[in-house]
Amino acid sequence: MPTDTPNILNYLTSEDICKIKDFSKDKATPFLVINLKKISDKYDVLSDLLPYAKIYYAVKANSHKSIIKLLSEKGSCFDVASIYELDLLLGLGISSDRISFGNTIKKSSDIKYAYNKGIRLFVTDSFDDVAKLAENAPGARVVFRILFECEGADWPLSKKFGAHPDLLFSLILEANKKGLIPYGLSFHVGSQQRDVGQWDRAISQCKYLFDAVKAEGIQLKLINLGGGFPAHYLKSTHKIEVYTNEIDRRLHEDFGNALPEIMIEPGRSLVADAGVIVTEVVMVSKKSFLDQHDWLYLDCGIYNGLFEAMNELIKYPVFLELADCQTNIKEFIIAGPTCDSMDILYINNKYSLSAEIKDKDRIYILSTGAYTDIYSSVGFNGFPPLKAYILDED
C-alpha cells in the first residue's frame, strides 16, 4: 500500500512542472497534456539500444495525430488493430509498407479492405483466420502469435491472443499449403512487464518453432518481440537498458550472429510518461464518523480515461497541485465522478495526499499518456471523452 508520498521530481523536471501548470491554468478539467519531446527522446533511446530492431509503434496506445506524425518523421513503422487505425495512418500519408495488421481477430471484409490498401503483413493464431487470410489476402506474409501467460505483467495479455506452439506448427504448415507466406513468429510478454526473464522464455519458444518448421522445408525470417517495456508508474521497474541487454543476450544465444529480422511493438513505453491528466476534486467525504479514510472524488475516473486503474492494476503517480512535497498528509480512497459503483480507482491501495485537500483543487495524475484518452467512454452518464492537448501547441 503506497503510504509514502513520492517526490514529483522523480517524474517531472521543475521546467516541466512550470510548463504544465501554465499551460493548464485556463482549461476546464479533466484533460490530458502530452509532451512530444518526451516521446521523441524515448524513441531515440530504444532505437539506440536495439539498433537492429524495426520499431512498429502500437497505435492503440495513443493515436493522437501529433504523436503519429512525430513518430513517422522519425522513421517509425506502425502496428494497427483495426481498419479504422489503418485509415488514420493512411490519411496522414503513411505508406502501407510501414504498417502491419497485428490483431489476430478480424473480419474477412477487414482483411480484404486492408489487403486492397496495400497491407501485406498480418498476424494470426487460428485456422479460421488463416483460411480468411488465404481467401482475402493471397500471398500475404503471415506472422504466427505464440500464446504466452504474461506472468509478472501489471496488465496481462494472456488467454485471448496466441496459440500453443504445437498448434502454431500445424498452422504454419496449413498457411504454406494455402499460398500464404509463413514469415515469422510474434509474442507479447504482457504490458508493463516487470520480469525481464519472460523474454527469455518466449525467445526460446521461437527458436523451437523455427527449427521445427525448418525440418518441414519452411524458413521463418522474423521474430516480433511485441511490447511490454515499462513506463514509470508508482512502483519502480528496471531501466530499459536491463530489458534490452537481456533480450539481446538471449537472441544471440539462441540464434548466434545470424539473427532473424527483429520487430518490436512499443506503445506504453513510448508515450505513457509523456502524459499528465489534470483533474479536479469534486468532493471529499466520509461514509461514517468512524471511517479512517476519506473518499476523494475526482472529475476523471474509470470511464473518463483511467480504465487501467480498474482492479488497481496500474497505479499512477498522483499529486496535488504539482507540489514536490506535501506535509500533514493522510490516506484517501480515490474514485471517479460517474454514477457507477465500479468507478473506484484506488480503495485497497490508498493514496497519501494533503489532509487539507478540498473541492476544486487540481490533481495531477502522471504517466497517463498511454491508454487513457483513447480508452475514455463516448458518453457514459453524458460525460464527454477526455480531451487531449499537446504541450507547446496551440
N, C-alpha and C positions, 0 to 999 in steps of 0.2 A: 504494500500500500504506500503510495508516494506521499509521505507526510512532510518531507523537506521540500521547501520551495526551491526549484532550480534557478540558477543565475541566467538571466536572459542574454547576457553577453557570451554565453556558450553557444548561442544560436544566431544572434544578430550583432553586427558591429554598432557602435554608437552612431555612426553615419546612417546606417540602415534604419535605426530607430527613429532618428530625426526625420528622415525622408518619409517614412510610413506615417508618422504622426501628422506631418504637414500635409501630405497627400490626402489623408483620410478625414481631416477635420470638418469639411463641409459636406461629406457624403452620408446619406442615410444608411444605417446598418440594416441587415448584415450584408457584407460583401467580401470578396476575395481580392487581395492585391498580389500581383505576380511580378517578380523581379527577373527580367530576362537575362541579365548578366550572370546571375547565379546558374541558370540553366546552361548558358554558354560555357561557363567555367567547368561545370560538371561533365559536359560532353567532351571537352578538351582533355580532362583528366582521364576519363575512361578510354578515350582514343589512344592516349599515350601509354596506358597500362596494358592494353590488349591491341597492339597495332595491327595484328593480322586478322582481327575480328571485324566483320562488317556490321555496323550498327543499324538495326531496324527499330526505330522508336515505336513503342506500343502506343498508338494513337488513343486508345481507350483511357489512358491515364489522365490526359488533359488534351482536348482537341482544339484549344483556343487557336485561332488563325495566326496570331502573332508568334506563338510557340512553334507552330508548324513551319511558318516562313523562316524563322530563325534557324531551325534545325536543317531545313532544306538548303539554306545558304551555306551551312557548314558541311554539307555533303552527306547528311544522314539519309538512310533509306527508311521505309515505314512499314509497319505491320498493321493491317486493318482486320476488324472483326465483323464488318458488315459492308454492304454496298453503299450505305449512307456515308460511312467514313471514307470509302473509296471515292465517292463523288466529291467529297470535301477536298481531298488531296488533288484529284484531277482538276478541280475548279481553281486550285491555287497554282496550277501549272506544273505539278509534279508528274513526271513521266511514269508510265505503268511498269517499266523495267526496274523501278526503285520501290516497288510495292509488293508485299506478299499478303496472301489471304490466310491468316493464321487460325481462324475459327474452324474447329472441326465439325461444327453444327451449322449446316447451311442448306437452303432450298436448292432444288435443281435450277429454278429460274434465276437465283442469285449467282450460282456458278456460271451459268451461261452468260449472264449480264457482265460479270467480271471478266470472263474469257474474251467476250466481244470488245471489252475496253482495253484488252491487251495484257491482262494478268496471266502469268504463266507459272506461278509458284503458289501451290496450295498445300495446306496441312490436312491430314486425315487420321482417323483412328478406327474406322469401321468398314465392313464390307458394303453396307448400304451407301456410304459416302463415296467409296471407290467406284461403285457402279455409276453413281451420278456424275462423278468426275469424268469417267471414261466416255459417257454419253455427251456431256456438255462442255468438256474441256479436253478434247482429244490431243494427245501428245504433250500434255502439261507435265511439268516437273512436280513430283509429289514428295512431301516430307511426312514421315510417319511419327506420330507422337506417342512416347512411352508413358504409361501410367506410373505416377510417382506419388508416394504417400505424403510428402512435404512435411515430415517431422522437423520441428524446430522453427517453423514459419509462424509469424504472427497472423498472417492471412493465408491459410492453406488453400491450395487449388486442386486437391486430390479428389478422387472418385468420379467427378463429372467428365474429366478430359483424359484422353490417352487410353492405351490398351496394354495388356501384358505382353512382354517381348515374344512369347511363343505365338500369340495371336498375330502380332505385327509381322512375324516371319511369314505367315501364310498370306497376310495382306499384301506384303511386298511382292510375293510371287504372283498373286492374283492381279495386282496393278500392272505388273510387267506383261502378263498374258493379254490384258485388255488394251495394250498400246500406250499406257501411261509410262512416264519415265520415273522409276523409283530413284529419287535423288538424294535423300538423306533422312536423318532422324532428328527429332526435337524432344525436349522435355522442359518442365518447369518445376523447380525445386520448392516453389511456394513463395508468395510475396512477403517481403520483409523477412527474409531467411536469415536466421542467426547462426545456424550450424554450418560452418564452412565445409565440413566433410560431406554434406549432402551432394555437392557437385562431384565428388569422387565416386560415389555410388552410381550416379547417373551416367557418368562418362564410361564407367566400366560396363554398364549395360549396353551402351552404344557400341563399344568395342566387340562385345559378344555378338551383336546383331550384324555388324559389319562383316565379321568373319563368317558367320553362319550363311548369309546370303551370297557371299563371295564364292562359297563352295557350290552354289547353285548357278554360278555364272553372272551374278549381278553385282556390280561395283557401285556402292554408295559413295557419294562425294562430299556430303555436307553434314555437319552437326550444328543444330540450333540450340544454344545453351539457355535460351529463354531469358527470363528476367530473374528477379529475386534479390538483387543487390539492395541494400537497405537505405532508408532515409534516417534522419536524425530526429527521432521521437523522444519520448520521456526516458525510455530505457535505452542505454547506450548499446552500440554494436561494435564489431571490429571495423577498422578503417577499410576503405575499398581496396587498398593495396593488399591486404591479407587475403581477400577473396580472389583477386585476380592472380596473385602469385600462386595460390593453391590450384586454381584452375589450370594455369599454365604448366605447373609441375605435373599434374595428372594427365593432361593431354599428351605431353611429351613422353611420359612413362608408358602410356598405352599405345601411342601411335608413332613414337620416335620423332625423327625430324620431318617425316613425310606426313604432316598434318593434313587432314581433310579441310575443306573450306569451313570456316567458323563464322556463325552468326550469333549475335546477342540481341535481345529484345528488351532493353531497359525502358522502364516507364516511370515508376515511383522514384527510383534513384536519381533520375534526371530532373524531375520537376517538383517533387514534394517540398524540398527545403526552400524552394523559391517562392512559396506561397504563405500568406498570412491572412487568416479570416478575422475581420473586425466585426464584433458583435456587441450587443448592448444588454445590460441587465434589465430584465422585465420586472422581476420581483424576487425578494428574499423572504422565505417563510419557514415556519416550523409546522410539524404535524401534531405535536403535543408539547406541553410546557416542559416535559421531562426529556425531550429529544436532545441528544448531544450534538447532533449535526443539523445545521440549517440546509434548506433546499435553495439552490441558486438557479433561477430560471433565466435562460438567455433567449434572444430572438433568433437564434440559429441552433438547430438541433438535428436529429437523425434525418428528417425529411428535407432539411434546408442545406444539405451539403456535408453533414457529418455522419453519413451512413456507416463508415468504417469504425465508428465508436460503438456500433451495435455489439452487444455482448462484451463490450470493453476490450475488443481485440486490438485496436490501435489506440494507443494512449498519447494524445497530442500534448505538447507543452502548452500550458495556459497561464497567461499573465494579465494582471490588472493594469491598464493604462501604460503598458510597456515600461513598467518600473523595473529597475535592475535589482532591487532588493525590497523586501517588504517586512515590516515589523508588526507586532500584535496580530499574528496570523491565526486562523482557525480552519478546520476542515469543513468542506462543503460537499454535498451531493449536487451534481450538475445535471440539469435537464433542459430540454428544448421547449418551444412555445406551443406545440400543436396539441389538439385535444385527443391524444392517443397515449395510453399508458406505456407503450413501448418506447416513447420518445424520451428516454433517460440515457444520458451519456455515460455518467460515472456514478455508480452507487456503491459498488464494492471497493473500487479504487477511488477513494475520496481525494479531493484536491485542496491543498493549503493555499489560501488567499487571505487578503486583509480582512480582519474582523469588522472593519468599517465600511465594507462594500455596500453599495446602495443602488436603488433604481437609477437607470440612465448612465451608470458608469460603463465605460467601454472595456471590453475584454478582448484580448488579442490571442488567437489560437494559432500557434506556429506550425510549420512543416505541413501545411494544408494545400500545397499546390497540386497534389495528385488525388484523384478520385473524390473530389469534393463538389465543385460547381457542376461537374458533369454527372454526378450522382443525384443531384437535388431534384425533388419532385416537380412536376409541371404545375401542379396547383392543389396539392393536398391541403384541406382546410382553407383553400383560397390563397395560400401563401405563394408568391411568385418564386421562380427558380433563383438561386443565388447569383447575384451579379458578379462579374469578374472584371477587374481593371488591370491594365499594365502600368507599372510604376514608371514615371517619367514620360508617359504618353498622354496626350490629350484625350 
